Structure formats: structure tokens, C-alpha cells
Amino acid sequence: MDHNEDENPLMGTDSESGEPPSSVFIPFSTFKPSQAPQSRSKWPSLFQIACFVVITLSWTTFLVWYSHYKDTSPFALIERGHCGWSIEEAKANGCVYDIMMSSWIPKPCYDEELSNSFLRANNFTYWRKNDGVEEVPEEEVRRGEFDILFTHGTYHSQHCM
């Protein structure tokens, strides 16, 4: 077997020049991509983020709703009445003005004895204006027919107990 030292039997040769393929020059202009490069759209990413947010909010809403009703006493869900948004509505719905609650409340919820015990333990004074000049009698306050009244800080601390 005749073997030339310049030939490399493991390398192929260029068919025209006889040169090994590593020395063949192929100009870059001959490579033409089959498609132009495409920019990746942001919509799939935004859609995935939106889906994640919707699913997270849905689960959070469900868990809050579930924990509220799971931990709520069945007695708290009993309808005891609605007093409305005005003095006229409250009276028409049979509600009572509770001085210590500073609110119209449904008659079944009104604890007259408890409210009176707080009123007797303190000598609350009520005024029409914050200047302390025009005093309002307790009987008038019990009717609840006013927009605003003023009193002293002791009432506030007793009311919030």
C-alpha cells in the first residue's frame, strides 16, 4: 500500500481541488436562512401572568369566604332585623335608639337593662354644639331624633367597653 504523508486518510477532500474540507472557503453570503428571525411575542408571557393572577385571586377569595363561614357562629347568621339608613326608616322598622350604642338597633338586640346600668353609673351630659352651652335632656337623646350630639370623654370610654 502506497501511502503519501501529505494525505490524511481520516479526512475527506474537496472534490474539485483535492484539499481537505477544513481549508475550503465558503463565503458567508452563500448561507441563507430559510426564515427571517422572528421576535418573540410578549402576549404569551402576559397571558400566563394574567392567568396566574386570576387563579391566585380566586383561591384567595375562596379561602377567605370559607374561613369566614367556617368560623362564624350559626347564631351570628340569624336575621334580627335591619334598621335602615335614616331615623324614619329605623322607626318604621321597629328599631330602638340605644344611647350607649349611639345607634338604632333592632328591638331583639336591645338590652335596656344593660344600657340603663351604664347610664346610671355615670352622669352623662349631652350638648347640641361642642361649646357646652345648649344642654340636651336625656329623654330627648333617648328618642334619637338628632343628627349629632356632643358629650365628654367618659361617655366615649364607656361606649367602647
N, C-alpha and C positions, 0 to 999 in steps of 0.2 A: 504494500500500500504506500503510495507516494503521498507524502504529507508536507505541505507548504507551511512554513512557520507564520507567514502573514495571514493565513486563513484561520478563522476561528470556527471550528466545526459546530459549536453550540449556538452561534449567531447566524441569522439569516442574512441574505444580501439583497440589496436593491436590484431588481431585475434588470434595470437599464444600465446602471453604472457599475454594478458589481461591488459597491460599497456596502459596509454593514449599515443596518437601518438607523443606528444611533447617529450617523453622520448625515442622514438625509435631511435636507432643509425643506420644511413645509411652511409656506407663508401663512400668517395668521388670517389673512383675508380669505383663504380657502375654507375656513371653518365658519359655517353659517348656522346659527342655532335654528332649530326647527320652529321655535316660537319666541316671540319677544318676551323678556322677563316681565312678569306681572306683579304689580304691587298688591300686597295682602290687604284685603278689606278689613276695616275696623268693626264692621257690623257683627260678625260672629262673636267677637270678644264682648261687645256691648250687649248683645243678646244674652250671652252667658251670665254676665254681671246682673242684668235685669232679672233673669230667671232666679239667680241666687238670692237677690234681694226680696223678690216676691215670695219665694219659698220660706226664707227666714222670717219675714214679717207674718206670714200665715201661721207658721208654727208658734211664734211668739204670741200672737193673738189667741190662738187656741189654748196655749198653756196658761195664759193669764185668765181667760174665761173659765177654763176648767178648774184652776186653783181657787178662783173666787167662789164658784158654786159648790166646790167640794168642801171648802172651809166655812161656808155660810150656814148658819143655823137655819133649819126649816122654818122656825118661828119668825125669822127676820124677813122671810119672803111672803108673809101673810099681809094682804092688803088691809090697811087700817083706815084708809081714807086719804083724801087729798084736799088740802085747804085752798088751793088756788094761788093767784098772784096779787090779789087785792083784798082789802078789808071786806068789801061787798061779797066777793067770792067766798072768803073764809066763813062769813056769817051764813051765807046761803048753803054752804056745805056742812053746817053744824059744828064748826070748829070753835075752840075756846082760846082766848088770848091768855097765855101764861106769862106773867111778868118776869119770873125768874128765867124762863127760856128766851125771853124777848122775841116771842114768835107765836103765831097762830098754830095750834096743833090739833089733830083730830081728837074728839072727845074721849075715845077709849085710851088714848095715850096720856091724857092729862091726869096728873097726880096732885089733886088740890091740896091734900094734907101736907105733902112734902113741900110744895111751893109755899104754902102759908107758914110752915115752920121756918123756912129761910127768911120770909118777910118779917115774922115776929122777932126773930133773933137779932135783927138789925133794924135800925130806924132809917130806912132809905128815904131820901128826898129827891123829887123829880122836878125839873125846870123845863120851860119851853125853849129857852135860849141858854147858851153857855155862860151868860153873865150872872146867873143865880138870882135874878130878880123876880121873875114870874113863876111862882111855885105851882105845881100841878098836883091836885089831891089824888091819893091812891085809888079812890073809886073811879076816877076818870081814866087813870092808867090801866085799870083792870078791864075797861071796855075796849082798849086797844085802838081807839079811833084817833090816831095821830100818825104823822109821818116820821117824826124824830123827837126824842126827849133826851135830856141830859141828866146825869146823876154823878155821884162821886165814885172814887176808885174802889171802895169796899164792895159796892154792888158788882163791879167787874170781877173781882176775885171770887165772890160768892157765886156769881153766874157761871163761871168757868170751872167750878169744882165738879 
